[in-house]
Amino acid sequence: MKPLDPRLLRHARPARIFLALTVVLGAVTTGLVLAQAALLAHALAGAFHGRGPGELRWTLGALLAVVVARAAVHGLGEAAALHYAGTVRSLLRRRLIAHALGLGPQWTAGKRAGEVATVATRGLDALDVYFARYLPQLALACITPVAVLAVVAGADLLSAMVIAVTLPLIPVFMVLVGLHTKARTERQWRLLQRLGGHFLDVVEGLPTLKLFNRADAQAQVIAEVTGAHRRITMRVLRVAFLSALVLELLSTLAVALVAVQVGLRLLNGDVPYETALLVLILAPEAYLPLRAVGAQFHAGMEGVAAAERAFEVLDTPLPRRPAGGGAAADLRRDRIVLDEVTVRYPDRDRPALEKASLTIEPGERIVVVGPSGAGKSTLLSLLLRFTEPASGTVSFADVPVESWREQISWVPQHPHLFDGTIADNIRLGRPGASPADVRRAAAQAGLAEFIEALPDGYDTHVGERGARLSSGQRQRVALARAFLRDAPLVLLDEPTAHLDPLTAHGVQEAVHRLAAGRTVVLVTHDPTWTHFADRVVHIEAGRLRESRSLAVA
């Protein structure tokens, strides 16, 4: 576990500025420490030799100014550290989330979503301590001991030799402690990520767990993981406290060695009084930064451990996509062509799609049917550009992903509704849409009558994941988003699954309205949708087979 991870500098440019500022402030602080020690030794020696306050007024004034300057530099460094910590944390968080989105829903599926959420929140927050406490002390630990040793060597060579011999003991011990705690700190973070991912899964599946009377069993699993995380955290803290105690003991003994030999030589008259005072004042300052680094080591390493996990995500290669240099597609007039396309997933031996060929004409309605696991969702994922083909060609390969997705409306089987108002959730289809446009989209989706009957109307909060709405109402909100987006290509995944016949009929009518003048690809198990289709595409074991529908709408 490195004290300064080079990837922080690579991924977070403000960290470079802060590192340079930290070194500058460390050098200024070191200069002030040396000046303070020299002035204090001179003042005490003068008082010892009978000089009054009047004679020492310039020395005392300069000493006061140095003390104030040292406090000001410390405050400036702390403010800068907190500022840059917030900047780097926000930058890393944005890049982490953007990269996770670029990796797509296949990568974030399962516990990875919980792990990324844990790292992006609790994990990166620990960088505050790393930047505000650990890095400034690390800079001081690199500068101050060397400068103090040089000044002491100029004043008293024997004392400098004692400091030079004892000083390396502290970093050596810190390295040993770091090697000992590295595995524990990493295990602590793995357990926290596992806890976050598992807890997210349990919360999402709570209705199912309650239905099958498995909630208590999952609560026990969470309790076991929480207990393991608590135990490993306490072990890390135990080592941290013990290492801090040993560092204090080492530095105290080292300063005592300097003090004893200086005191004996002072009694014998071998060293001047002012020189002895200067050495005694500076000796603790040589060890203080190293002790402070040791005290902040474990808190700082928590931030580094979280950053390492963030870098693992950032270093994960994005799906292979050809460079988008072609002309922008216009799906209102351009056909979509898949030619001998094969899609593979890393964790599967068999291709999800194998040598699949399909041509979708503008304005065409295509219904895709097939058994579960046949490749229907993979086909939609390919059209959404969440997945790229391992072989074969697609007509939109050269179109930039953002430009492609701007022309698509996506209605998933389980629409995600955020904890906001109904209007806000519909407006996701086109941010910035006027209230009139939102109401018009809701009416087209068959949702307006229900919304207007609510006490707060369009300002009604839907709850987390739309908990206050029924399945059919959530599906209509997703359709309202599609109406508001007004994209030429509409992709739908099982829009009437798990709905009662009456609600399903209403959703089908809304989809018929949505399909007018648009290209539609609809995945379903419901045979009644075949009457909606211009073509029915059968998928089985990743292979496509086309047939005409029984009736063309």
N, C-alpha and C positions, 0 to 999 in steps of 0.2 A: 504494500500500500504506500504509494509515493506521497511525500509531504506536499508536493505541487504537481498535480496531474497536467501534463502538457496538453491534453485534450481540452482542458478548461480554456487554455489560451487559443486553441484552434477553433473551438465552437463558440466562444464568447469573447469577442474582440474587446469589450469594456474591461475584461479581466486583465488584459495586457496593460491598459492605462492604469488600472488600480495597482498592479504589481510595480510599475515604475514609480507611481506616487508613493507607494509603501516604502520602497527603497530610499527615495528622497527624504521622506519624513523620518525614516529610521536613522539616516545619516545626520539629519538636523538634531534629532533627539539625542543621539550619541554625543554630538558636539556640545549640546547643552548640559548633558550629564557630566562631561569632563570639565566644562567651565564651572558648573556648580560645585564640583568636588574641589577644584583648585581654589575657588573663592572662599569656600567654607573652611578649608584647611588654613588659608592665609589669615582669615578673620580670627579663628580660634588660636592660632599661633601668636598673632598680634596681641590678643587679649591675655594669653598666658605670659607674654613678655611685658605686660603692663601698659599697653597702648589703650587709650580711652576711646569711647564711641565717636568723639569728634575726629580723631585721627583715622578711624576705620569707616567713616561715613560713606566714602566712595566705594569701598569694598562691599559694605553692607547693602548699599543702593544697587550695585551691580548684581549682587547675589539675589536680591528681591526681584530684580528685572529678569534674571535667568529663571527663577522659580515660576514667575508668571508666564514667561515665554514657553517653558516646558509644559505647563498646564494647557496653554493655548494650542500648542502643537498636538498634544494628546487629544484634546477635544476636536481639533480639525481632522486628525486621523480617524477618530471614531465616526465622525459625521460622514467623511468620505467613504469609509468602509461600509457603513450602513447603506449609503446611496448606491455604491457600486454593487453591493450584495443584492439589493433589490433589482437593479438593472440586469445583472447577470442571471438572477433567478427567473425574472420575467422572460428574458430572451431564451434561456434554455427551455423553459416551460412551453413557450410558443413553438419552438423548433421541435420539441418532443411531441407535442400534440399534432403539429403539422406532419411530422414524419410518420406518426402512427396512422394518421388519416391516409397518407400516401401509401402505406403498406396495405391498407384495405381491410374490410371486415373479416376476410378469411384469417388474417394474421391476428387481429384483436379478439377473435372469438374465444370464448371460454374464460379461463382465469387471467389471461393476459390483459384484458380490459381492467380488471381490478388491480393487477400489478402496476400497470401504467398509471392508473389513477393514484395509487399509493405513492409512487415515485414523484409524480408531478405535483403532489400536494405536500404531504408530510415529509417526503424525502428532500425535495429541493429547498424547503423551508430551512433545513439544517445548514444550508450554505451561508445563512446569515452569521452563524457562529464561526464558520470557517473563515469568512472574509473579515468580520468585525473583530475577531479575537485571535484566531490562530495565525493567519498570514502576517499581520503586523508584528506579532511576537516572533515569528520565524525570521522576518527581516532584521529585527533587533538582535536576534540570536546570532545572525551571520555577521553583523557589523560591530555591535557594542563590545563583545569580549575581545575581539582583535584590537580595537582601538584602545580599550582599557589596558590590555597587556602591553601595547606599545608605549603608552604614557608611563605605566608603572616601571617598565624596563628602563626608561630614561631616568626615572627617579631613584629606583632601587632594584638592581639586577637580581639579587637573591630572592626578593619577594616575587618578581616576575617569573623566576624559574619555578617557584612553588605553585604559582597559579597555572603556569604552562603545563605542569605535570598533572595537576588535579582536574583541570578544566575538561579534558577529553573524557573523563569518567562519566560525566552526565550524558552527553550524546550517545556514548556506547551503550549505556544502560537503557536509554530511550529506544535505541534500535532493537535491543533485545526484547523490550516490552512490546514494541510494535510488531515484531515477528510473532510474539506469543499471542497477541490479541487480534491479529489480522483475521484468522479463521473464525474467531468468535464474533467479531463485528460483521463479517460477511454472512455468517449463519443467522445472526440477529436480523439482518435485512431480508434474507431469504424467508425467514419465518414471518416477518411482517408482511411481505408481499404475498405469501401464501395465505395469510390470515385475511388480507384485503380482498384477494381474489375469491376465496371461499365465502367470505361474508357477502360479497356482491352476488354470488350465485344463489346463496340461501335466501337473500332478500327478494331476488327476482322470482325464485321458485317457491316462495312461502305459501301461496294458495295451494299448490300441488302437495307440498309437504304436510299441510294441515289436513288436506283431503285424505291422504294415505296414512295419517297419524305418525309421521316421521319427523315432526318438528323437534320433539325432545331429543331424538337421536342426533340430529344435526346441531342442536344447541350443545350437546355433549362434545361433539367434534370441535366446535368453535372454542369451547372451554379448554379442551386439551391443547389446541394450538396456542391459545392465549396464555395458558400456563407455561408452555414450553418457551414462548417468547419472553415471558416475565422472568423465567429462570435464567435464560441466556443473557438477558439485559442486566440482571443483578450480578452475574458473573463478570461481565465486562466492567460494571461499575466498581465491583470489588477490586479488580485488578487496577482500575484507574486510581482508586483511593490509596491502595498500597504503593503503587508506583510513585504517586505524588509524595507520600510519606518518605519513601526511600530517597527521592530526589532532594527533598528538604534536608534530610539527614546528611547526604553527601555534601551538599553545598555548605551546610553549617560546619561540618568537620573541616572542609577545605578552608573556609574563612578563618576558623579557629587556628589552623596551622599557620596561616599568614600572620594572624594577630600575635600568636605566641612568639614566633621568631622575631617579629618586629619589636615586640615589647621587651624581650631580653636584650636585643641589640640597642634599644633606646636607653635601657638602664645602664648599659656599658658605655654609652656615649658614642656608639659606632654609626648612628644614623641621626640626622637632625630632626628636631621635633616636628617641624612643618612637613617634612618628607614622610615621617611616620604617620602623621595624620592623613596626608594625601593617600598613602597606600591603604590605610585602614578604611577610609571612606570609599575608595574605588574598588576594593576587593569584593564586597557584596554585589556591586554593580556588574562585575564580570560574570557572576553566576546567575544573577536575577533573570535575565532574558531566557536562559536555558531552562530555569525552573518554571518560568511562565509558559514556555512552549510545552513542557511536560504536562503542566496542569491543564492546558487547552488541547492537548493532543487527542484525547478520546472524543471530546465534543467535535473537534475539527474533522476527525476521521469518520464520524457519522455522516457528515456532509459529503466527504469524498466517496464513501461507500454508496451513497444515494446517487451521486454524480456518475459513478462508474456504471451503475445500472442504467442511468439515462443514456450514457454513451453507448452501451450495448444496443439499446433501441436505435439510437441515431446511426450507429454503424451497420445496422441491418440493411442489406441492399434492397432498394425499392424494386418492385416488379419491372422486369425488362420491357421497356417500351421504345419503339423506334423514335428517333428524333422527329418532332413535329415540324416538318418544313413544307408540307403540302398545302394546297388551297383549303380554306375553311369549307366544311361541308354545309350544305343546305338540305336538311332532311325533308323539307316540303317538296323537293323535286328530285333529290338524289336517291338512288336505290342503295340498299345495304347488301353487301355480298360477302358471304363466308365460303371459302374454297378450301376443302380438305383440311379443316381446322382440327387440331388435336390439342386438348388441354389436360395437363397433368398436375396433380397435387403432390407435394413432397412426401406426405405420409400415406400415400396410396400406391399400390402396385399397378392397378388397372387405370387407364385413362378415364377421366370424367367425361370427356367428349373425344370421339375417335373418328378422324377423317370425315368430319361433319361439313356438309355443304348446304347452303341455304341462301336464297335470294329474296329480299323483302322489298317489294315495290312501294313507292310513295302512296299513302292513303290506304294501304292494304291492312286487313284485319287477319292476324294469324293467331290461332289457338294452339298451344303446345300441350300435349297430353302424354302421359307415361307413368309407370310405377314410381314409387318413391326411390330415390337414389339413382334414377336412370340418367340424370344429367340436365334436368329442366332448369334448376336453379343456377347451374354452371353456365347455361346458355344466357340467362338473364345477366349473370355476373360478367360475362364476356361483352355483352352489349352495353353494360354500364361502365366498362373499362376497369372493373375491380380485379379482373383476371386477364392475363395476356396469353395468347396461344403459344404452345411449345413448338408447333409446326403448322404449316398452312398459311394462308393469307386472308386478311380481312380488308375490306375496302376503306375502312376508316383508320388504318394503321398510322398514316402520316398526319392525321388531324390532332392538334393539341387536345389533351384530355379535358381541360377546362372548357374549351370551345365546344367539344363534343357533348359534354354533360349539360351545357346550357340549353341544348335542344331536346332534352329528355325530361319527361315527368315520370316519377317512380312511385308506384303504389305498392308497398310490400304487404305481405300477409299479416304481419303484426306491426302496424304503423307506430312509430315512436312519437309520443306526445310529451312535450316538456311541461314542467310545472309553471305554467303561465296562463294567460287568458285564452279563450277559444279564438279570438281574433288574432292574437300573437301566433298561435299555432298554425292557423290558416295562412297567415302572412309569410310564413317560412317559404311558401311557394314563390313569392315575389316580394322580397323585403322592400319597404317603401311604398307598397300599394295603398291606395286610399281606402278609407272605411267603406265607401260605396262599392269599390271593386271587391272588397272582402265579402260584403253582403251579397253581391251578385254571384260570386263563386259559391257561397254557402247555399244560395237558392238553387243553383244548377246541380249541386250535389244532393239536394233534397234535405238539407239540414236547417234551412232558415226557420221553418215553423217551430222546430224543437228549440232552437236558440232563443227566438223571440218570446217563447213562453217562460223562459227562465227569468228570475227576478233581476239579475244583473246583465241579462242578454249576452252580447258578445264580450263583455268584460268578466264573464264567469270564469273562475279559475278551475282548470280541469284536474288539478292534482298531479302528483308524480306519476308519469307514464299514462296520464289520462285516466286515473283510477276512478274518477267520478262519472265517467262516461261508460256506456255499454260497448260491447265489441262492434256492434253495427254503427254506433255513433262515431267511434274512433275511425272506422273504415270510411265513413262519410267525410270526416275531417281530412283524411288523406286524399280523398277524391276532390274535395274543395281546394286543397293545395294544388292538385293537378290542373283544375279548371283555372285557377288564378295564374299558374305558371304559363299556361297556353303554349306548351312546347309541341313541336310537330310529331315527336315520337313519344308514345305512352307505353310504359312497361308495367304490367300488373302481375302480381304473384298471388294466386289463390284469393281473389277479392271477396269470395262468398264462403270461404271455408269457415266452419264452426258457427255459421249464422242460421237462425231459424228460417223456414221457407218464406215467411212474409218479409222479413228484413232482407233476405237474399234477393228477393224479387225487386225490392226498392233499389238495392245496390246495382242490380243488373240494368235497371232503367237508367240510372245515373251514368253507368259505364257506356251505354248506348249513346247518350247525349255527349259524353266526353269524346267518343270515337269519331264524331262527325268531323270530316275534313282532316283527320289525323291518321298516322300510321300507328297500329296497335299490335303489340305482342303480349298475349295473355297466357299465363301458365295456370293449369287447373286440373283437378280430378273430376270436376262436375261435368257430366255429359251434356247438360242442357246448354253449355256455352258453345257447343259445336254449331248451333244454329246462328250464332253471332258471327261465325268466321267466314272469311273468303277462302281460307285454307286451314286444314288441320295438319299439324306436324306431330308425328308420333316419335317419341324417343324411348329407346330401350337399350340398356347397357352401353350408353354413350353414343349410339348410332341413330341417325335421323332417317325417318321415312315419311314421305308426304302423301296426303290424299286430299281429295276435294271434300268440302263439308257437305252434310246432307241437304242443307239449304243455305243459300247465300243471303246475308242480311244486306 
